[in-house]
Amino acid sequence: MAAAAAGRWRRGARLSAAALLALPALALLALTAGGGGGEGQPGSPPPLPLPPGLREELRQRRRDLRRLEAAAGGGGEAAAGGLGCGDLSLATGVSVLGWGFTKVVARAALAGGGAVALKSVHGAGREVRQCLQRYRAPAGCRRLAAYKLLKEVTLLQRLQHPGIVQLHGQCYDNSGDPELRVTAMLELGSPLEMIQLLQTPWEERFKICLSLVRLLFYLAHSPLGSIVLLDFQPRQFVMVDGNLKVTDMDDASTEELSCKEDNDCTLDFPTKSFPLKCSAVGKCEGINEKKNLFNAYRYFFTYLLPHSAPLALRPFLSDILNATGDLRYGINETLEAFEKVLHLYKSGLYLQKRPLHLKDYISLKGFRTVEGDYKCWPSYSHLGCLLSVHSAEEAAAICNSQSQCQSFILTQQRTWTGRPLASFQSSPTDLIPDANAVVYIKRSASSAERL
């Protein structure tokens, strides 16, 4: 469930920070107490005994959490300097962004400036409702769901990567209520909108895929072992300052499937199945890594990589798509292939053996043109034709390929790869003095103007 995902989430509700804490969450004291029944506050009525099945589920989740905390080097404590309950109590403008099966997510403005995403257990979510149908024990069912939030907090405390949303702090609060409640405070992101991404320039879509591959490489070799994202879908990701980040870790797992023979290790997807090997230690070899990689292929690579890519790079991208779609590549080989494409693109090596086009242009130093003369796709600007180029030579080739283009300039703007943006124009007549600019005009257009 992404921090600000759209789709099945409802938006717009506003509430105070105190009201957010009142959303059904975890009684931490009950979680850490033995027996799974959960003791109340001093003076409160003794809790009703929980059904045996629910007690067993609580014990299992408690064991899983403790095992994870042990692997993470101890968890549950906020990082030094992190946000706490005091910061949450002073937060303003709290509004619900949405909710999913287990958690509700809100946005809050901090007293010291900035904003965070707030996560807490959704007491009316599907996970709690299904538990209630089985056991009819509201408090126990909320505790069961809350283990997922504690698990997510523990993972975020240990895993540090640019592709993982940052945990800024957490608050355990029991003021005026028999239950302690937990709220996680996270880096705030915006929804990942695949339809919008398909309309962006190829370079930006490649950045998304490269960021995802670097994240999956980290997860495959994380300090906690190989980690699989069990609910791997675009809605589990957000964009933060133009960068892709996974924001929902409660369904992540550090466990690899146990096996006795190779037949126990089939990796099934709706349209494909992959036979894997059972290792000598009784684990399906690489199953977490391969599951992440194929999900990246089917949800991201197939849509974002090939369309409007530079022609010379398309064979390399086809190799990536074929090798990840068949799982012939592991994450190491996939990352190496992506880094190769990035090197070719940034260095301009993919432009070798192309005819020279810049000789067909004259250059006028100290001038620029007005943006917005004509539009092209996919452009970095909705007002005109603004494209990423390696050099003036590549810009000249692009201009020659567009019937409307008569001139171009290399702007001072740079993309994330360091490449300049070129602005293409259909008329070279509207020149504006600019000491830092150079305008390139087709010789044929210049001759026509003189005539």
LUMDOKE-213367 format. One record per residue (C-alpha): residue in three letters; x, y, z. Coordinates in steps of 0.001 Angstrom, whole numbers, plus 500000, padded with zeros to 6 digits. Example, Ala and Ser with C-alpha at 12.3 -4.5 7.8 and 13.67 -1.06 7.14 Angstrom:
REM residues 2
ALA512300495500507800 SER513670498940507140 
REM end
This chain:
REM residues 451
MET500000500000500000 ALA501839503088498803 ALA501990506177500989 ALA499810508143498662 ALA498565505563496185 ALA495427506055494197 GLY492917503544492880 ARG491178501659495645 TRP491984504318498266 ARG489582507018499238 ARG490953510524499751 GLY490245513882501320 ALA489171513130504888 ARG490745515443507480 LEU491352514784511150 SER493597515839513992 ALA496788514069514995 ALA495053512947518169 ALA492207511502516133 LEU494669509646513966 LEU496184508036517026 ALA492690506961518027 LEU492425504866514881 PRO492540501188515926 ALA496198500207516264 LEU498458498051518386 ALA498502497547522119 LEU502254497234522403 LEU502076496073525995 ALA499808493233524929 LEU502151492340522120 THR505158491972524373 ALA503285490205527168 GLY503235486410527224 GLY500293484213526387 GLY498853486223523504 GLY495826487315525520 GLY497040490831526202 GLU496855492397529647 GLY495015495685530032 GLN495993498783531970 PRO495988498623535782 GLY492418498859537029 SER490873497853533713 PRO488564494821533470 PRO490402491568532781 PRO490436490841529038 LEU488262488102527667 PRO490217484988526685 LEU491088484903523019 PRO490032481980520803 PRO492771479325520545 GLY493230479857516820 LEU493777483592517252 ARG496189483001520135 GLU498221480723517893 GLU498283483284515069 LEU499411485963517530 ARG502152483713518864 GLN503357482973515346 ARG503500486640514369 ARG505249487447517654 ARG507862484791516946 ASP508345486087513414 LEU508767489649514673 ARG511260488654517358 ARG513235486613514837 LEU513313489597512486 GLU514362491953515283 ALA517150489582516255 ALA518383489404512664 ALA518196493195512440 GLY520322493590515531 GLY517451494481517832 GLY514510496624516881 GLY511655498603518253 GLU513635501673519307 ALA513476504884517347 ALA516680506006515722 ALA518548508738517545 GLY517154512099516570 GLY514058510556514992 LEU510547511912515325 GLY508451510827518303 CYS505107511349519996 GLY505890514975520825 ASP506361515787517162 LEU503165513959516270 SER501128515821518886 LEU502177519134517309 ALA501421518062513757 THR498751519988511875 GLY496739519643508695 VAL496412515892509088 SER494430514424506199 VAL493836510828505243 LEU495480509905501953 GLY493917506472501764 TRP493812503008503212 GLY494402499429502234 PHE493894495945503668 THR495861496545506850 LYS496818500203507310 VAL495513503723506970 VAL497857506429505693 ALA497625510150506357 ARG499639513252505559 ALA500689515634508331 ALA502570518930508463 LEU505277519077511145 ALA505617522030513474 GLY509237522546512414 GLY508396522471508723 GLY508036519710506207 ALA505495516927505981 VAL505413513188506659 ALA503229510202505894 LEU501600508632508972 LYS500756504932509027 SER498606503131511574 VAL496487499990511646 HIS493168500290509837 GLY490630498833512245 ALA487995498569509510 GLY490390497171506912 ARG489994493802505234 GLU492588492066507386 VAL490849493021510632 ARG487391492270509192 GLN488401488810508028 CYS489915488112511430 LEU486682489237513107 GLN484699486862510924 ARG486905484010512117 TYR487334484882515797 ARG484970487744516835 ALA487713489246519015 PRO488200492936518051 ALA491192493710520271 GLY493015490509519336 CYS492350491051515644 ARG493743494594515817 ARG496829493255517559 LEU497208490631514850 ALA497082493253512102 ALA499393495549514036 TYR502220493042513894 LYS502509493927510214 LEU503122497576511075 LEU505733496657513673 LYS507367494355511151 GLU507480497188508623 VAL509010499564511180 THR511667496973512046 LEU512556496436508388 LEU512741500164507678 GLN515016500683510678 ARG517504498151509310 LEU517265498603505545 GLN518869501768504215 HIS518726502347500464 PRO517724505248498167 GLY514972503032496774 ILE513320502446500170 VAL511161505105501800 GLN512777506525504932 LEU511413505960508425 HIS511504509303510233 GLY510204508004513559 GLN507327506347515385 CYS505020507024518296 TYR503606504629520871 ASP500779506373522677 ASN498411505229525441 SER497129508527526788 GLY493562508213528017 ASP493061504798526482 PRO493569501263527713 GLU495462500397524546 LEU498862501605523373 ARG498776502678519754 VAL501583502868517226 THR501994505345514395 ALA504912505192511975 MET506162508471510492 LEU507593508051507001 GLU508987509993504102 LEU506088511435502103 GLY505754510449498457 SER503327510885495602 PRO501506508046493826 LEU503252506201491019 GLU500975506880488050 MET501844504418485287 ILE499665506166482689 GLN501559509422483251 LEU504906507616483176 LEU504114506188479747 GLN503841509769478477 THR507228510865479823 PRO510507510833477850 TRP512303507497477595 GLU515216508716479717 GLU512897509277482696 ARG511273505865482256 PHE514690504229482056 LYS515591505972485323 ILE512560504365486999 CYS513563500899485795 LEU517225501382486716 SER516272502573490196 LEU514080499505490609 VAL516873497151489511 ARG519309498773491942 LEU516736498319494712 LEU516208494646493849 PHE519965494100493832 TYR520108495532497343 LEU517193493370498515 ALA518850490252497091 HIS522016491003499090 SER520542492832502079 PRO521933492642505645 LEU518922490449506474 GLY519445488073503577 SER517472487848500347 ILE514165489736500700 VAL511099489176498541 LEU508283491697498093 LEU505276489393498258 ASP502782492072497199 PHE504854493463494334 GLN502726495929492376 PRO503124499544491212 ARG500840500738494007 GLN503498499670496533 PHE505803502399495189 VAL505860506183495360 MET507852508980493780 VAL509944511204496059 ASP511676514150494354 GLY511586512290491058 ASN512967509047492507 LEU511194505684492778 LYS510866504245496296 VAL509097501237497735 THR506875502371500581 ASP505088499222501715 MET507299496617503407 ASP504811494810505642 ASP504450491982503116 ALA508205491642502600 SER509749488338503661 THR513280487235504475 GLU512301483558504347 GLU513052481475501261 LEU510775478574500432 SER511779475276502077 CYS512007472172499922 LYS512923468503499851 GLU513322468129496084 ASP513341470253492934 ASN509639469608492351 ASP508924471668495482 CYS510511474737493861 THR508242475748491000 LEU507831479515490782 ASP504317480140489451 PHE502921483284487831 PRO499587483722486035 THR501132483219482572 LYS504413481397483285 SER506026478873485594 PHE509730478450486294 PRO511349475295487743 LEU514041476083490324 LYS516575473929492169 CYS516317472711495766 SER519612473470497484 ALA521572471187499795 VAL520284473189502778 GLY516644472584501802 LYS515840475994500319 CYS514657476873496820 GLU517711478539495297 GLY517210482222494485 ILE513432482090494636 ASN513084485487496373 GLU515399487215493919 LYS513742485639490881 LYS510225486420492066 ASN511133490089492508 LEU512834490208489123 PHE509986488669487139 ASN507499491000488831 ALA509705493938487849 TYR509664492615484286 ARG505898492198484053 TYR504861495369485902 PHE507608497810484879 PHE510076496734482177 THR507564495656479548 TYR505725498994479741 LEU508492501498480413 LEU511658500258478695 PRO511077499800474945 HIS508820502638473795 SER510586505595472061 ALA514014504361473165 PRO516993505478471043 LEU517227503155468048 ALA520812502092468745 LEU519896501037472305 ARG516862498965471413 PRO518779495700470821 PHE520283495968474314 LEU516869496672475814 SER515357493724473927 ASP518042491476475398 ILE517122492701478893 LEU513419492119478301 ASN513948488627476894 ALA516416487557479576 THR514352488823482517 GLY511087487592480984 ASP512563484087480817 LEU514519484486484074 ARG517752483629482263 TYR519252486628484037 GLY519543486918487780 ILE519592490318489449 ASN523398490598489144 GLU523320490129485368 THR520291492410485054 LEU521986495241486931 GLU525129494811484814 ALA523038495039481632 PHE521246498179482830 GLU524523499846483824 LYS525900499065480369 VAL522938500784478713 LEU523390503765481038 HIS527089504004480119 LEU526359503855476392 TYR523679506510476758 LYS525625508957478930 SER528856508629476979 GLY527232508945473559 LEU528898505729472358 TYR525553504574470962 LEU525870507396468391 GLN528935505955466650 LYS528911505328462896 ARG526186507885462250 PRO526466510407459393 LEU527436513955460332 HIS524502516366460280 LEU525852519448462007 LYS527637520502458821 ASP524208521341457409 TYR523763524077460046 ILE525217527473460755 SER525736528573464340 LEU524962532027465727 LYS526553532697469092 GLY524884535105471496 PHE521309534272470472 ARG518476531957471426 THR514957531315470145 VAL511541531473471809 GLU510242528170473185 GLY506834526937472077 ASP507110527099468302 TYR505876523529467721 LYS505308520393469795 CYS506731516898469616 TRP506469513684471662 PRO507775512782474137 SER508905516271475115 TYR510184517589478432 SER507891520590477895 HIS504207520741477039 LEU504804524112475370 GLY507231523027472699 CYS509695520407471493 LEU512316519955474234 LEU514388516769474047 SER517436515247475730 VAL520537515069473493 HIS524161514066473937 SER525540516836471764 ALA524769519398469077 GLU525483516668466514 GLU522691514470467878 ALA520379517481468047 ALA521104518168464376 ALA520200514574463510 ILE516914514899465402 CYS516138518218463718 ASN516765516659460287 SER514327513856461143 GLN511495516292461922 SER509924518018458944 GLN508952521086460965 CYS512363521695462469 GLN514507524511461053 SER516673525406464073 PHE517590524383467606 ILE519503525516470682 LEU521182523601473489 THR519669524952476694 GLN521357525247480092 GLN518960522608481484 ARG520332519153482270 THR518643515797482791 TRP519531513366485592 THR522223511859483332 GLY523858515262482806 ARG522717515510479173 PRO521562518928477902 LEU518036519604476715 ALA517704520899473160 SER514826523134472093 PHE513708522670468485 GLN512002525372466405 SER510247525606463051 SER511173529271462485 PRO514652530774462899 THR513431534376462631 ASP512586535122466280 LEU516084535464467733 ILE516633536849471222 PRO520050538142472361 ASP521599535807474955 ALA525335535888475632 ASN525358532283476920 ALA523441530690474052 VAL524127529382470562 VAL521402528864467976 TYR521876526369465140 ILE519984527137461927 LYS519640524916458889 ARG521613526366455982 SER518602525857453735 ALA516414527828456147 SER519007530598456378 SER519180530835452591 ALA515398530978452356 GLU515312533837454847 ARG517845535818452792 LEU515766535290449696 
REM end
